[in-house]
């Protein structure tokens, strides 16, 4: 057997407690997890898929584990993932991600996603909602936190931040997560923040908007510390982005309520498609100094979470139509998809001009590609 991959896999996930009773453990937990991981890399999505994959790839799988009893039925996969402790699995995932990372000086986007297919109308259960931390430069999912059914992202974000090393990181969160306690938590953990404003922060959004719009309208303003402009062209449209930043906050009554706040910013986006021109302004508070280019980059990086994470999970992994939902199975499979996406993004550096979807096909069609992906991540 090829022990390098299996020993590394065991070192990260071998500590998981098998939820089954002893007499039913003919199929070791690590073998079940390994089949699901390899199967997900190659495009498997359902319990039936994992059984078919395991039987077709049994010779390859036996290069890493004995599989003395072969591959079990789909009911075994379903029962194990429903009973497997999601918190322990999440801890193993975070420990594994840390082994891939060099020291990050990154922009970490915090954002949530609903697993639409996990709704269970018969049991009157709402769909699973997961909040993830995504390192936008490294393209790594660092951690995830399931939102309690009777709660929302505001309660999940602090739990997620607790799992992360925030020192020297820039944290971006949309307006729902712009909370005083969250800002304080980021600062206390050695990070910086760029937080979006909307109407859920009392008068703060209106106060910042009125001040910055008035200052921008002046022909000369001493209150604007820095500006940055950039433009994009493509697909028949032109986009202009302007970021203005001010550190003049003495007038702002709410300043003392927000730990570490140093600047306020406005992003003005102008889009032209043909003869149609539209303009939108968005406002932010930040603990960063008055560097418009840096704040603009952080705001723009935040939206990568939509394309590089959420869109990919739906289009490449078909997450939104997955019906896996019983007990802990939905959350555990979300972690498997995150684990797989990290592995593919990491391995993709070794392949030129190939999409994630094509890389999954290539791994399924050729054992050498699957072996390389495993070797580069374990």
Protein Blocks (a to p, Z undefined) as FASTA:
>chain_A
ZZklmmmmmmmmmmpccfbdfklmmbcfklmmmmmmmmmmnopabfklmmmmmmmmmmmm
mmmbgolnopadfklmmmmmmmpcfklmmmmmmmmmmmmpccddddddddddddfklpcf
knopacddddddddfklopafbdcdddfklcfklmmmmmmmmpcfehiacdddfklmcfk
lmmmmmmnopacdddddfknojmmmmmmmmmmmmmmpmbdfkbmbdcddddeeehiacdd
dddddfblklpmklmmpghiabdcdddddddehjbccddddddddfbdcdfklmmmmmmm
mmmmmmmmmmmmmmmnommmpcbfghjlmmmmmmmmmmmmmmmmmmmmmpghiafklmmm
mmmmpmklmmmmmmmmZZ
